[in-house]
Amino acid sequence: QIEDIPTSRLRGAAQGFVELHGRAAALPQDSALHAPLSGEDCVWWACRVYRLRSSGDKKRWELVRDEASALPFVVDDGSGLGLVLPAGADAESVRWRQWEPDSTTRHVEGTIRAGDELYVLGELQTLRAPWQRAPGDTAALLPEIEAMSLRRFADNPAPGVNLVAKPRDGRHFILATQSQKSLVSGERWAAAICLLLFACLIPSAAIALVGAWGKISLYYLP
């Protein structure tokens, strides 16, 4: 999907599934948003906290907190503004950090900061006043976003507000702080590693199946 969908520009983009490249920006009221673990300024965050648990001689990391910001933020692609609704997004390709504040705790945190390069693959919908079709609690934000857009692109204003959200047909919703080329390269390497592991496991699986069939034949077949 990443390779097959052409990049759109927010000004004049067709409605529906789109690919966008731009820069992340905060809403005015969210300019002081901070990631909960590091305190880093950002427009979006996700965090995971693990605790080291002991059971006899065995130790394992147990996930005790898994949260992500659902607050909207803005993508600016140089032709228009889009209000990104991040709920349900695959954001594994944003900036992630991991550290251990003590010997029994592990923090993992992902962030998107204002000004970051931003790749978005999702569903685009352009709404216009009086905003009856606005999803959730976004209706109160839309006049402000429209005013931001009119100020940002005063030479060629476009009425309405572009919303970018998780596709309703179940297709992927991706947020990434890297280029499309880098994103595709990473996915290809991941696919290659999975194929290699699969190929390496085939002989072991075949041996296990033959051994199991031999035992079944011995005990259950005449």
Salt bridges, closest charged atoms under 4 A:
GLU3 OE2 - ARG188 NH2 2.65
GLU19 OE2 - HIS21 NE2 3.56
GLU40 OE2 - ARG113 NH1 3.24
ASP41 OD1 - HIS34 ND1 2.66
GLU62 OE2 - ARG53 NE 3.67
GLU62 OE1 - ARG60 NH2 3.36
ASP66 OD1 - ARG48 NE 3.95
GLU67 OE2 - ARG65 NE 2.49
ASP76 OD2 - ARG152 NE 2.75
GLU92 OE2 - ARG48 NH2 2.69
GLU100 OE2 - ARG106 NH2 3.13
ASP116 OD2 - ARG95 NH1 3.03
ASP116 OD1 - ARG113 NE 3.93
GLU123 OE2 - ARG168 NH2 2.41
ASP169 OD2 - ARG171 NE 2.94
